[in-house]
């Protein structure tokens, strides 16, 4: 009987040793890397984004955003450009403006663009930006449209306000130290977003250009180009 008991003890000890080895083997297995997907940003509330802005010097009315193609709503997307964070990219082929962010994303806005023959493209810099700017049409435009003479450079331009073609904010594009006369600006004509109707500049919904103005630093790089669809 004593021999039998010892045998059972020996078996139990041996089994414990085997279990320990099996557990040790599990513990030394290399963990499998599980790819972590980039979390999607929370959805934006367009009723809030395009609501009236009563805190402006000239209160902005709400935008009937339901009457605009939803692809032109402000949203966060994957960055489709190779530009560094802080750069503005105007995609003239698809009527989008991107502000490149640091996390592989970009804030995208819908824009209206200039008619053929008036548009500018290339690489420049936002020399400065203005809240509620004055509008001074260039002399060439005044020559084509004499009715604009009261707002000419010589006459001091148009006062800021809701009817001002530059809207609530303007970003002034320079290239090689010279004014291109090309602007990114707000517009009361929200129905022009996604179209090519203006005389050369990049126009945005006023609520969107206010958002862009606050995110962009002076001397930020800007690229106006065509991106693939």
C-alpha positions as CSV (number, residue, x, y, z in Angstrom):
1,X,0.0,0.0,0.0
2,X,2.8,2.4,0.8
3,X,4.4,1.7,-2.6
4,X,1.1,2.5,-4.3
5,X,0.6,5.8,-2.4
6,X,4.1,6.8,-3.4
7,X,3.4,6.0,-7.0
8,X,0.3,8.2,-7.0
9,X,2.3,11.1,-5.4
10,X,5.0,10.7,-7.9
11,X,2.4,10.8,-10.7
12,X,0.8,13.9,-9.2
13,X,4.2,15.6,-8.9
14,X,5.1,14.6,-12.5
15,X,1.7,15.9,-13.7
16,X,2.3,19.2,-11.9
17,X,5.6,19.5,-13.6
18,X,4.1,18.8,-17.0
19,X,1.4,21.4,-16.3
20,X,4.1,23.9,-15.3
21,X,6.0,23.3,-18.5
22,X,2.9,23.7,-20.6
23,X,2.0,27.0,-18.8
24,X,5.6,28.2,-19.2
25,X,5.4,27.3,-22.9
26,X,2.2,29.5,-23.2
27,X,3.9,32.3,-21.4
28,X,6.8,32.5,-23.8
29,X,4.7,32.6,-26.9
30,X,5.1,35.9,-28.8
31,X,1.9,38.0,-28.8
32,X,0.3,38.5,-32.2
33,X,0.1,42.2,-33.2
34,X,-3.4,43.2,-33.9
35,X,-3.7,46.2,-36.3
36,X,-5.5,49.1,-34.7
37,X,-7.8,51.0,-37.0
38,X,-7.8,54.8,-37.0
39,X,-11.0,55.8,-35.2
40,X,-13.5,57.7,-37.3
41,X,-14.1,61.3,-36.2
42,X,-17.5,62.0,-34.7
43,X,-20.1,63.1,-37.2
44,X,-20.5,66.9,-37.5
45,X,-23.9,68.6,-36.8
46,X,-24.6,70.6,-39.9
47,X,-27.5,72.3,-38.3
48,X,-25.1,73.7,-35.8
49,X,-22.2,74.4,-38.3
50,X,-24.4,76.3,-40.6
51,X,-26.6,78.0,-38.0
52,X,-26.8,81.8,-37.7
53,X,-23.9,83.6,-36.1
54,X,-25.2,86.4,-34.1
55,X,-21.8,87.2,-32.5
56,X,-20.4,88.7,-35.7
57,X,-20.2,92.5,-36.3
58,X,-22.6,91.8,-39.1
59,X,-24.7,88.9,-37.9
60,X,-24.6,86.0,-40.4
61,X,-27.9,84.4,-41.3
62,X,-28.3,80.6,-41.2
63,X,-27.4,78.7,-44.4
64,X,-30.1,76.4,-45.9
65,X,-27.5,73.7,-46.2
66,X,-30.2,71.1,-47.1
67,X,-30.3,72.9,-50.5
68,X,-26.5,72.3,-51.1
69,X,-25.0,69.1,-52.4
70,X,-24.0,67.2,-49.2
71,X,-20.5,66.4,-50.6
72,X,-19.7,70.1,-50.3
73,X,-20.4,70.2,-46.5
74,X,-17.5,70.8,-44.2
75,X,-16.1,67.5,-43.0
76,X,-12.9,65.7,-41.9
77,X,-11.5,63.3,-44.5
78,X,-8.3,61.3,-45.2
79,X,-5.7,63.7,-46.5
80,X,-5.5,63.1,-50.3
81,X,-2.4,65.3,-50.8
82,X,1.3,65.0,-50.1
83,X,1.4,68.4,-48.5
84,X,2.6,69.0,-44.9
85,X,0.2,70.0,-42.1
86,X,-1.0,73.5,-42.1
87,X,-1.1,73.7,-45.9
88,X,-4.2,74.8,-47.8
89,X,-4.8,72.8,-51.0
90,X,-7.5,74.0,-53.4
91,X,-8.7,71.2,-55.7
92,X,-10.0,73.0,-58.8
93,X,-11.1,69.8,-60.5
94,X,-13.5,68.8,-57.7
95,X,-14.3,72.2,-56.0
96,X,-12.8,71.3,-52.7
97,X,-10.5,73.1,-50.3
98,X,-8.4,71.0,-47.9
99,X,-6.6,72.2,-44.8
100,X,-4.0,69.5,-44.1
101,X,-3.9,68.3,-40.5
102,X,-1.2,66.4,-38.6
103,X,-2.8,63.0,-38.2
104,X,-3.2,62.0,-41.9
105,X,-6.5,63.8,-42.0
106,X,-7.7,67.0,-43.6
107,X,-10.6,69.4,-43.1
108,X,-12.4,69.6,-46.4
109,X,-14.7,72.4,-47.5
110,X,-16.8,73.0,-50.6
111,X,-15.8,76.0,-52.7
112,X,-16.9,78.0,-55.7
113,X,-14.3,78.8,-58.3
114,X,-13.5,81.3,-61.0
115,X,-14.6,81.0,-64.6
116,X,-12.2,79.8,-67.2
117,X,-9.8,82.6,-68.2
118,X,-9.9,84.2,-64.8
119,X,-8.6,81.5,-62.5
120,X,-5.1,81.4,-61.0
121,X,-3.2,78.2,-60.1
122,X,0.2,77.5,-58.5
123,X,1.9,77.6,-55.2
124,X,1.8,80.7,-52.9
125,X,1.5,81.9,-49.4
126,X,-1.3,83.4,-47.3
127,X,0.4,86.7,-46.8
128,X,-2.3,88.0,-44.4
129,X,-5.9,87.5,-43.5
130,X,-8.7,89.8,-42.6
131,X,-12.0,89.8,-40.7
132,X,-14.8,91.6,-42.6
133,X,-12.5,93.0,-45.2
134,X,-13.1,95.9,-47.6
135,X,-13.5,94.9,-51.2
136,X,-11.5,96.8,-53.8
137,X,-12.0,95.3,-57.3
138,X,-8.8,95.6,-59.4
139,X,-8.8,98.3,-62.1
140,X,-9.1,95.7,-64.9
141,X,-12.4,94.5,-63.4
142,X,-13.7,98.0,-63.1
143,X,-12.8,98.6,-66.7
144,X,-14.9,95.6,-67.7
145,X,-17.7,96.5,-65.3
146,X,-18.0,100.3,-65.0
147,X,-20.8,99.9,-62.5
148,X,-18.1,99.0,-60.0
149,X,-16.3,102.3,-60.2
150,X,-17.7,103.5,-56.8
151,X,-15.8,100.6,-55.2
152,X,-12.6,101.1,-57.1
153,X,-9.2,101.3,-55.4
154,X,-9.2,105.0,-56.0
155,X,-12.6,105.4,-54.3
156,X,-11.6,103.3,-51.3
157,X,-13.5,100.1,-52.0
158,X,-16.7,98.7,-50.6
159,X,-17.4,98.8,-46.9
160,X,-17.6,95.5,-45.0
161,X,-21.0,94.0,-44.7
162,X,-23.3,91.2,-45.7
163,X,-23.4,92.4,-49.3
164,X,-19.6,92.7,-49.6
165,X,-18.4,90.1,-52.2
166,X,-15.5,89.1,-49.9
167,X,-17.9,88.1,-47.1
168,X,-16.9,87.6,-43.5
169,X,-13.3,86.7,-43.9
170,X,-10.6,86.9,-46.6
171,X,-7.2,85.2,-47.0
172,X,-4.8,87.0,-49.4
173,X,-2.6,85.0,-51.6
174,X,0.9,86.2,-52.6
175,X,3.5,84.5,-54.8
176,X,7.1,85.5,-54.8
177,X,6.3,88.5,-52.6
178,X,3.7,89.9,-55.0
179,X,-0.1,90.0,-54.6
180,X,-1.7,87.6,-57.0
181,X,-5.1,89.5,-56.5
182,X,-6.4,86.0,-55.8
183,X,-8.3,85.4,-52.5
184,X,-9.9,82.7,-50.5
185,X,-13.0,84.5,-49.1
186,X,-16.5,84.2,-47.8
187,X,-19.6,84.8,-49.9
188,X,-23.2,85.4,-49.2
189,X,-24.0,83.5,-52.4
190,X,-24.0,80.0,-50.9
191,X,-25.7,78.6,-54.0
192,X,-22.5,79.1,-55.9
193,X,-20.6,76.5,-53.9
194,X,-19.5,73.6,-56.1
195,X,-19.7,75.8,-59.2
196,X,-17.4,78.0,-61.4
197,X,-19.1,81.4,-61.5
198,X,-16.9,83.9,-59.7
199,X,-14.3,86.2,-61.3
200,X,-11.3,84.2,-60.2
201,X,-11.3,83.8,-56.5
202,X,-12.0,80.9,-54.2
203,X,-15.3,81.5,-52.5
204,X,-16.7,79.7,-49.4
205,X,-19.8,79.7,-47.3
206,X,-19.3,82.4,-44.7
207,X,-19.6,80.0,-41.8
208,X,-16.9,77.8,-43.4
209,X,-14.5,80.7,-44.1
210,X,-14.8,81.8,-40.5
211,X,-13.8,78.3,-39.4
212,X,-10.9,78.2,-41.9
213,X,-9.7,81.7,-40.9
214,X,-9.4,80.6,-37.3
215,X,-7.4,77.5,-38.1
216,X,-4.9,78.9,-40.6
217,X,-1.8,80.9,-39.7
218,X,-0.5,83.8,-41.6
219,X,2.2,82.8,-44.1
220,X,0.6,79.4,-44.4
221,X,1.4,77.7,-47.7
222,X,-1.3,77.4,-50.3
223,X,-1.5,75.2,-53.4
224,X,-4.1,75.7,-56.1
225,X,-4.1,72.6,-58.4
226,X,-6.2,69.8,-59.8
227,X,-6.4,66.6,-57.8
228,X,-7.5,63.2,-59.3
229,X,-11.2,62.5,-58.9
